[in-house]
């Protein structure tokens, strides 16, 4: 099985991000060239050309031809869910399989054997309070927050997770579909639930329609 990855908020070419992301390599020197080389090596060492990558926004601050040269170097079948810093790559949508504002996917055990049931995922760059199929157990993946909503997400009953590279879940790595499934399963089991539908029915009663 080819791998399915999720990431967000890479910010290639954005030196200002290093001032706000102290966990990243080269944040102390604000060396964006070295930072981008590290990010590119991370991508290439993680993602095979046959793998799928869902990028939940803010891929790069690079402009024009520099943005195109970056996209040419990134292996994998790439799906972009646009963020607020993706304006420079709108001219290069041909480098992505699809480009969305919000993307919904249903992953099945026939595609990912570790799944014990269908996993419905709603992806958006921005965190959402409610989303499609939430009352039926879908989960929400987002970026934008750079880990600042980690505690909020953990304390919330919502099945919402920040997949951004600066968050505690990703911890400077890409997340796999199995990573997402495992963390969601871990959360529902804390409430003695065995399925996402059961969890939603028990905990989202005011939202169930």
C-alpha positions in Angstrom: 0.0 0.0 0.0 1.3 3.5 -0.9 1.4 5.8 2.0 -1.0 8.7 2.6 0.5 11.8 4.4 -0.9 15.0 5.9 1.0 18.1 6.6 0.5 21.9 6.9 2.2 25.2 7.5 5.6 24.3 6.0 6.2 27.9 5.0 9.1 27.4 2.6 10.9 30.7 2.0 9.2 32.5 4.9 12.0 33.7 7.2 9.5 35.3 9.6 8.1 31.9 10.5 11.3 31.0 12.2 10.8 33.8 14.7 7.6 32.1 15.8 8.6 28.5 15.5 11.4 27.9 18.0 11.3 24.1 17.6 12.4 24.3 13.9 16.0 23.8 13.0 17.8 27.1 12.3 15.2 29.2 14.1 18.0 30.5 16.4 19.9 31.9 13.4 16.9 32.7 11.2 18.7 31.0 8.4 15.8 30.4 5.9 18.1 28.9 3.2 19.2 26.1 5.6 15.7 25.8 6.9 14.3 25.2 3.5 17.0 22.6 2.7 16.0 20.8 5.9 12.3 20.9 4.9 13.1 19.7 1.4 15.3 16.8 2.8 12.5 15.9 5.2 9.9 15.8 2.4 12.2 13.7 0.1 13.2 11.3 2.8 9.5 10.7 3.8 7.4 10.8 0.6 7.8 8.5 -2.3 6.7 9.5 -5.8 3.8 7.0 -5.5 2.6 8.3 -2.1 -0.2 10.8 -1.6 0.2 14.1 0.3 -2.6 16.3 1.6 -1.1 19.7 2.2 -3.5 21.7 4.5 -2.2 25.1 3.5 0.7 27.5 3.7 3.1 25.5 1.7 5.4 28.3 0.6 6.1 32.0 0.6 8.4 31.7 -2.4 7.3 33.8 -5.4 7.0 33.1 -9.1 9.6 30.9 -10.6 11.1 30.0 -7.2 7.8 28.6 -6.2 7.6 26.6 -9.4 11.1 25.2 -8.9 10.2 24.1 -5.4 7.1 22.3 -6.6 9.1 20.4 -9.2 11.3 19.0 -6.4 8.5 17.7 -4.2 7.7 14.0 -4.9 4.3 12.5 -4.4 0.7 12.9 -5.6 -0.1 16.3 -4.0 -3.5 17.7 -3.0 -3.5 21.3 -1.8 -6.1 22.6 0.6 -5.4 26.3 0.3 -4.2 28.4 3.2 -3.8 32.2 3.6 -0.2 32.2 2.4 -0.6 30.2 -0.8 -1.2 33.0 -3.2 2.1 32.5 -5.0 1.4 29.0 -6.1 -2.1 29.5 -7.5 -0.5 30.0 -10.9 0.9 26.5 -10.7 -2.1 24.4 -9.9 -1.0 21.9 -12.5 1.6 20.6 -10.0 -1.3 19.4 -7.8 -3.8 16.6 -8.4 -6.5 18.9 -7.1 -6.7 22.2 -5.2 -9.5 22.8 -2.7 -10.7 25.2 0.0 -12.2 22.3 2.0 -11.7 18.6 1.1 -13.7 15.6 2.4 -12.4 12.1 2.1 -13.7 8.7 3.2 -10.9 6.2 3.7 -11.9 2.5 3.7 -10.3 -0.6 5.2 -10.0 -2.0 1.6 -7.5 0.8 0.9 -5.9 1.0 4.4 -6.1 -2.4 6.1 -5.3 -1.0 9.6 -8.7 0.7 9.6 -11.4 -1.1 11.5 -14.1 1.1 10.0 -14.5 3.8 7.4 -12.7 7.0 8.4 -14.4 10.2 7.2 -12.0 13.2 7.2 -12.8 16.8 6.6 -9.7 18.9 5.8 -9.4 22.7 5.9 -6.5 25.0 6.6 -8.5 26.7 9.3 -9.8 24.9 12.4 -13.6 24.5 12.5 -16.1 24.2 15.3 -18.5 22.1 13.3 -18.1 20.4 9.9 -19.9 18.0 7.6 -20.7 14.6 9.0 -19.4 15.5 12.5 -22.5 14.1 14.1 -21.8 10.8 12.3 -18.2 10.6 13.5 -16.1 12.4 10.9 -12.9 14.0 12.1 -11.6 17.4 11.3 -8.0 18.1 10.3 -6.5 21.6 10.1 -3.4 23.7 10.1 -2.9 27.4 10.6 -2.5 27.3 14.3 1.2 26.2 14.6 0.4 24.1 17.7 -1.3 26.9 19.6 -4.6 25.0 19.7 -3.1 21.7 20.8 -4.3 22.0 24.4 -7.7 23.3 23.2 -8.1 20.4 20.9 -7.0 17.9 23.5 -9.5 19.2 26.1 -12.4 19.5 23.6 -14.7 16.7 22.9 -14.3 17.4 19.2 -12.4 15.0 17.0 -10.3 17.8 15.7 -6.5 17.6 15.1 -3.8 20.1 14.0 -1.6 18.4 11.4 0.7 21.4 11.0 4.4 20.6 11.3 4.8 22.7 14.4 2.1 21.0 16.3 2.7 18.4 19.0 1.0 15.7 16.9 3.3 16.1 13.9 6.3 17.3 15.9 8.4 18.3 12.9 7.3 15.3 10.8 4.7 14.4 8.3 1.7 12.5 9.7 0.4 9.3 8.1 -3.2 8.2 7.7 -2.4 5.6 10.4 -1.1 8.2 12.7 -4.4 10.1 12.4 -6.5 7.0 12.9 -4.6 6.0 15.9 -4.8 9.3 17.7 -8.6 9.5 16.9 -9.1 5.9 18.2 -7.1 6.8 21.4 -9.4 9.7 22.0 -12.7 7.9 21.6 -11.5 5.0 23.8 -11.0 7.5 26.6 -14.7 7.8 26.6 -15.3 4.0 26.3 -16.4 4.2 22.7 -15.5 1.7 20.0 -16.6 3.4 16.9 -16.6 7.0 15.7 -20.4 6.9 15.2 -20.9 5.8 18.8 -18.6 8.6 20.0 -20.5 11.2 18.1 -23.9 10.0 19.3 -22.7 10.1 22.9 -20.9 13.4 22.8 -22.4 15.6 20.1 -26.1 15.2 21.1 -26.9 18.8 20.5 -25.5 18.6 17.0 -27.0 15.3 15.9 -29.7 15.8 13.2 
